Amino acid sequence: MRIYDFLHFLKQIFFPEWAKSVYTQEDSKPQKSHKPHKITLGSHSARLTFLLKRIKSHKSVGTFVSLLIHLFLFIVLSLIFVPIQLEDGIFNIIAMQGELLGETTDKDKNNNPEVEIQPPSDLPDSNEPEKTESPENVIEQETESAADIKEPVKPTDDSSDFPAELPSDNAPPQPAIDPRLIKLSQNRSGFQAGGDLSSRSKESRGRLFANDVAGQKGEAAIEAALEWLASHQNRRKGDQQEGGWSFDFGESCVMCRDSGTHGSKIAATGIAVLAFLGAGYTHEKSPGNKYQKVVEDGLLYLVTRVVDTNENGGALNIGNEGMYSHGIAAIALCEAAAMQKNSRSKLLRKKAQDVLRFIENAQDRVGGGWRYNPGEPGDISVTAWQVMALKSGKLANLHISGPVLYKVNEFLDSVEYNGGRAYNYLPINYALTISDQKRGTGADSVWTCNATGLLLRMYLSWEPGERVLDEGIEVIAKRGALYTANAGSTCNLYYAYYGTLLMHHYGEEYWAKWYGDLRDFLVKTQSKSGHESGSWYFKDNYADKGGRLLNTALGVLILETPYRYLPLYRK
């Protein structure tokens, strides 16, 4: 009844015409002890008199008191919960969000004269005529004073442009017994942060092996091998350096044995340049850089042979197995672009970006891998070189396409077996249609594919502690780096190269034994006399094509691993 009276009371206040009709009806009834009221509700005084009458009634007193109490509570609660008005309203809120995102607002620029918006450095000045760079000045641009040169922006751990997770509608259900068994390739994208190039310097190399005799022997082996590579750089008539290298080094040397048969100078030059970059020798002049001209000529050879394909990017896929060559050379260009500090070679960065764009456009759009020619269904070996090139481009702060990496995960899904612990050379459905075996041919091809697949999974964010990854690596670690199935050969450096990168990024107890055994073996087997001094050659299916040059470059890259890349998952 109390609620009904309260509502009736409000209705009388806000609907006087209704009250008039009701009152008239009530007053028209016979009254026992009161005279009929002679009041009309048309005037304010009459309406007030009517309300006072209702308030004095026994039914309305409690209602009126309740109204006052509720009104008081309403005012108190309003004072508590109504927010304080910001100075600039909604625009102030937007400005605060900009600060949290690291953006500069107009208000900041007005209050802080030091905050300026700088135009992109790569845009040409509209008031200056376009300049054409000569090949001789491609790598090292105009000299600037040390005060004017800014340090390059280093890649950050959270600089990925890709979403953290992929749609997982088709992901398998989560096992209740062990969450690490979940197949993670379907809901991850982008590269694992880390693995940068910051420890490649003479100083860091010296500190790393300061009290390590075996490590110092490994460093001596690297320097001897680099000297051999420099002496086998191709030359033109008149002893003028051409800049590139050849697996068939008949052009540069007639005294060394075991020349390769692969005809790609692009691949030979790329793998040789990578060996120098891995030890910190770049195209820039600096104290102690005795191979500056060697590296500069090698990079010049590559950038001047990038073929512009317009919308598809810059191509270096010359020869029958072109994407092999392209991927290796692309890694060299990207690492050089990431390592330059003193010079500002815009052309080097442009060519590196162009060759990455070609890799993205050459991907098999259905299967997600790469093979010899653009668009072909992929194999795991060619795919690995392209992924490592994209990873190097990421370290150089170049643009990498997110959908390309999504498709790489799909390719790895198509070649994996044993739950992701091992990997085929080709997707099984495609392997059945061609002459290639699904797990590849040649010595140790099965083990090479397994090490390569697990390494790519780590690049694409599989982490130590996940059971599938742990068990796959454990099998390879127990097998070791030096075992070979090919009679007459003592080591397969192609398998050892991928296995060494895998163990380096994984760490744990496997890394020390793997690298120690392999380092000691390479120091022991390196040529020590004659014109072959400093080089390696191991006969197997892969080395026969690349010959002594490929073996020597891979040997250097393996020995450089402790400082060539920082580990992905550990300090």
N, C-alpha and C positions, 0 to 999 in steps of 0.2 A: 504494500500500500504506500509505503514511503516513496518509492520510485515513481509510482503512478501520480501521487500528489505533486511531486517535483516537476514532472512533465506537464501536468495540468496547469501548474503555476506559470511555467514558462510560456505555455500556449496563450494564457491570458494576457501576458505582457506583449508578446509579438503579434498577436492576432486579435486586436480589440473588437473587430466586427463580429467575430465568432463569440467573443465574451458578451457582447451586447445582446446578441440573439439569445444566448443561453440565459443571461441574467433576466431578460424580458420574460422568457418562458418561466423561469423560477418565480419571478415576482407576480406573474399572472395567477399563480396558484394561491388558494386561500391561506392566509397566515393566521396562526392561532394567537400569538402574543405580540406581533409587530404590525405596524401599519405598513402599507405598500410604499416602497421607495419611489420617490419622485425625482429620480436622477437620470439624465441622459449622458451617454458616453461620448458625445460629440466634442465636448470641451476638455482641455487639459485638466482643469480643476475637478471635473467630474470623474475623469479617468483615475486621477490620483486618489480621490476619495474611495473609488471602487477597489483599488489595489490595497489601500490601508485596511479596508474592511476585510478583504480576503486574508491579509497578513495576520489580523487579530483573531481570525478564526482558529479553532483548536487544531484543525488539520494542516494549517499553513505555517505555524510557528516553527515546527521542527524542520520543515522543508526549507524555510528561509535561512535558518541557522546552518543547515547542511550546505546550502549554496555559498554562504560566506566562507565556510571552512574550505570547500573545494576551490574556490577562487583564490584564497590565500596560498594553498598548496601549489596551484598552477603557477602563480607568480614566482614562488620560491624555486620551483623546478626549472622554470624558464631561465632564471638568473644563473643556475648551475650549469645547464647544458648548452645554452646558446654560445657558439664559439666567438672568440674575439675577432673582430674584423681585421684582416691583414691590410697593410698600408696600401698596397696596390691591387688588392682583390685577386682575381684569377690570374692576372698577368704576373703577379709576384710568385704564385705557385708554379707557373710555367718556368719562370726564371730559376727557381730553386731546383726543378727537375733538370734543367740544363746544366747547372753546376754539378749535380751528382753524376751526370753523364760525361763530365769533362768538357762541356761545350762552353764557348765564350758568348755571353749575351751582350746586347747593346749597352745595357746599364754598366756592365763591367768595363767596357771600352771607354765610356765617358768618365768613369771614376778612376780608372787606372791607365794613365797615358802609356805605360809600357806594353800593354796588350795590343797587338796589331795582328791583322789578318794578312798573311803573306801569300802571294800568288804562287801556284805550283812552279817549281824551278825548271821543269821541263818545257814550259810553254815558251815559244819564241817571242821575242820583242817585236811588236807590230811595226815599230818605227825603224827596224833594222832589216836590211836585205837578208834573205836566206843564205846561209853559208853551207858550202859543201865540204865535207871532211875528206881529206886524202887518206888512202890506206896506211900511209906511214904514220899518221897521227891518230889512228883509230883508237888505240888502247890508251895512250897517255895524252890527255887534252892539255889546253893552255895551262901554264904554270901559275899558281896562285900563292900568295904569301901564306905562311903558316897561320897567321892571325885570322885570315879570311876563310880558312877551310874549317868547316864544321864536321864534327864527328858524325859518322853515319848512324842512322836510326837502327838500333838493334831490334831483332824480332822479339816480341814478348810472348810469354807462355799462353796468353789468352787472346792471341790475335787471330784466331780461326774465324772465317766468315761463315761457317756452317752451323747448322743447328746441332744441338748436343745429341739429339736422338732422331732416328728415322722411325717412320710409322712401323709398328710392330704387329699389324693385324695377322700376318702370316707367320709370326714367330712361334716356335714350338712352346708348349706349356712348360712352366717352371717345375723342375723336379723337386719334390719335397725333401729329399734326403740331402741334397748338396746343391746350393744355388750356383756354385761355380761351374756346374755342368751346362748352364744355359748357353745356347749358341748366340754369341753376341754380335756377329757380323750384321745381323738384320736391323739392329737398333743403334748402330754407331756410325759416325761419319767424320771426315776430317782426319788430320794427322795428329798423332800423339805429340804433345808439346815436349820440347827438349831435344837433345841430340845436336846442339849447335856446334859452330866451328871455332869457338873462342879460345881453345887451348892450343891452336896451331901457331906456335912461335918457337924461336930458338930458346928463349928463356924458359918457357913452360916445359919444353922437352928436356932441358938440362935439369930442372928441378925434379922432374918425374923420376929420372934415373940417376940422381946424384949419388945414391948409395947402393945402386944395383949394378953389379958387375955384368950379369947376364943381359940386363937392359942396355948397358953401354955397348956391349958387343952387337946387339941388335941395331942400335943407332949407327954404329960404324958400317954395318952391312947395308943400311939404307943409303948412306952417303956414297958408298962404292957403287951401288946400283944406279943411283941418280947420275953419277958421273958417266957410267956406261950408256945410259939413255941419252944424255946430252951429246955424247960423241957420236951417236947414231941418228941424230936429227938430219933429215934430208937437206942436201945442198944443191945449188945450181952451178952452172959453169962459172968460173971465176971465184970459186969458194964462197959464193954468196948464199946465205941460208935461205931456203925456201920456207922453212918454218914447220912443216909437217913431218910426220913419221910414217913408215910403211912396215907392215908385218913382214913382207918380203923385202928385207933391207939390203937387197943387192944394189940399190941406188946409193946407199950410204956406207956400205961395208962389204968387202969381198973376203974378209979374213975370218969372220965368225961363222960357225956352223948353225944348223937347225933354223934356217930361215922359214918363216911362215908362208902359207899359200893363200890366205884370205886377202882379197884385193882392195879392201876399203882403207884408204888413207885417213878418212874422217874418223873411223873407229880407232885406228892406231894412234892418231894424234890426240884424240880425246882421252884415251887411257893413259898415255904418256904424260899429258899435262896434269891429269889428276894425281899422278905420283908426286909431282913437284909441289902442287898445291897442298897435298896432304902433309908435307913437311914444313909448310909455312912459306915456301918460295912462291911469290906472286909476280905479276907483271909490273909492279911498282918498284921504283928505286928506293932502297933503304939499306942501312948498314948491315953488312953480312949477307945480303941477298946476291949471291954469286951467280944465280941462274935467272936473274931478272930478264935478260935479253932472250934467253931460251924460251921462257914462258910467254913473254910478249910475242915472239914470233909464232909460237904455237897457237895462241889465241887469235892472232891476226890471220893465220891460215884458216881458222874455223869461221870467224865472223865474215870474212870476205867470200866465203863459199855458201853462205846461207841464201837459199833461193826463195825470193818473195813469191808466195802463192796467193797474195791478196787476202781474201777472207779466211783462208785456211791456215795462215801463219807462215813462218819461215821454215823451209825444209832442208834437212841435211841427210835425207834418206837416199843416198846414192848407192847403187849396186843392188844385187839380187836379194840380199838380206838387209835392206835399207833401214828398217826401224831399229835393228841392233846398233848400227852406226849412229843413227840420230839420237837415240837415248843416251849413249855413252858421251857423245859430244855435248849434248844438252846439260848433262851433269857438270862437265868442265866449265861451260859458260856461266852456269848459275853459281857455282862455287866461287869462281873468279869475281863475279859481280858482288857476291856477299862479302868477300874478303877485302875488297879495295877500300882504302882509307884516305890516301893522300890525293889521288887523282879523282876526277869526276867524269868518267867515260859514260856519257849518256848512251852512246851507240852500243857499248857492251851490254848495258841493261836492256836496251831495246831489242837487241838480237836475242838475248836470253829469254825475254818475254815472248818474242816471236816463235822461237822453237818450242816453247812450252805450249803455245796456242796450237801449233801443228800437232803436238802429241795429243792434246785434247780432241782435236778434230779427227785424228787417225784412229781413235778408239773404236772397237767393235761395239756398235750401238745396241746390239742384242745381248751378246755375251759379256761385255765389259772388259775384255782383255785386249792385248796387242799381239801381232805377229809380224812377219816379214814386211808385208805391204799394208798400207792404211785400210782399215775396215775389215780385214780378215779376222776370222775367229782366232782368239788369242792362245798363246802358249805361255807357260809360267816363266820361262827364261826371258823372253822379250818383254813381257809385262813387268818383270822386276826392274829392268833398266829404266822403263818409262816412269814407274812409281818413284824410284829413287831420284829421277830428274825432277819430278813434281815436288818431292820432299825438299830437294836442294833449292828449288825456286821459292818454296815457302820460307826457307831460312834467309833468302835474299830479299824478302818482302815483296816478291812478285805475286801477281794475281793467279790464283788457282781456282778452277771451277768446282763447286760442290758436287753437282750431279756426276761428274767424272769419277770422283772418289766413291760415290754410292755404287756405281757400276763395277768398280774394282772389287768391292765386297761380294757382289753377285758372282763375279768370275771366280773368286777364291772359293765360294760355296760350290761352284760347279766342278772344281777339280779336287776338292778335299775328299778324303775317305778316313775310315776309322775315327769318325766323330770329329774331324778337324785336327787330328794328331799327325796326319801325313797327307801328301799332295801328289796328284798326278801331273804329268807334263802337259796333257791336253784334257779338255772335257771329254768324258767317255763317249758321248754321242757323236762328237765330231771326230774323235780318233778312229771310230769304226768306219768312217767314210773315206779315209785317206791311208796312205801307206805307213805313216808314223805310228809307232806304238803309243798307247795312252800314257805310259810312264817314261817315254823317251828312249833313246838309244845311247850307247857308249858307256864307258866306265863310270860307275858310281852315279849314274843319272837319277836313279831312284832316290838316293840319299841327297843329291843336290837339289832335287825338287822338294823334298821334305824340308830341308834347311831354308830354301828360298821362300816357300809358302809360309812357314812359321815366322820368318823375319818380316814379311809383308803384313802379316796379322798384327805383329807388334807395332809396326809403323802406323797401322790403322786402329790402334788403341786396345788390342788385347794386352792384358797386364799380367806380370808375374803374380802367382797366387791363384790364377784360374786353372782348374784341374786339367783341362784339355791341353792348354799351352804347356804347363809344367811337365806333363807326361810325354808330350811330343819331344820337348827339348831333352828330357832325361834320356830318351832312347838314343838321340844323336850324340849326347855327351859321352855315354858309355861306349859308343862305337869309336869315338875319337876323330881327330883331324887327319891322321896320317894313313889310316887304313885305305886300301884301294883294292878293287876287285879285278883290276886289269893286270894280267901277268906282264912282267917286265917294267912296270912303272912303280915308283915309290911314293908318289904323291899326286893327287888331283887338285891343283890350286884353285880350280873353279869351284869345286865343292868346299875347299878350305876357306875360300874368300867369304862365301855366304855364311858358312858355319861360324867363322870368326866374328862377323858382325852380329850374328844371332846371339852368341855367348857373351859378347861385350855388352850388349844392351840388356841382356837378361841378368848377368852377374852371378851372384851366389858362388858356391864352391866350384862350379863348372868352369868359370872364366879363367881362373888362375892356372889350372892344369892344362886346359885347352891351349891357351896362348903360350904358356911356358914350353910345352912340348913342341909346338909348331915353330916358335921362335928359335929354339935351340937347333931344330932340324934345318931350318933355312940358313942359319949361320954356318952350320957344318957343311951343307951341300952347295953353298955359293962358290962360283968359279973364282979361283984365287990367282991365276996366272994367265999370261998371254992377252990377246985382244978381247977375249971373252971375260976377263976379270970383272967381277961385280955382278954378273948376270946369272940367271937360272934357266934351266930347261928340263922339264919332265915330260916324257912321252906319254900321251894319252889322246883320246878322241878329240878333245877340245884344243889341247896345246899344239897338235899337229897343224891346225889351221892358223893359230896365232903365233906359233913358233916361239923363239927365244924372247922376242920383244914382249909378247903378251905375258909369258911366264914371269919375266923380270918386273913388269909393271904390277902384276898381281902380287908378286912377292913383296914389293915395296908397300903396296896398299895394306897388305895383311900386317906387316911389321909396324906400320904407322897407326894401327887401330886404337891403341890406348889414348892417343891425343887427337886423332883425325876427327872423330865425332865424340862429343860428350854423351854419356849414356842417357838413354831415354827415361829410365825409371830410378836411377840412383845417382848419388853424388860421386 
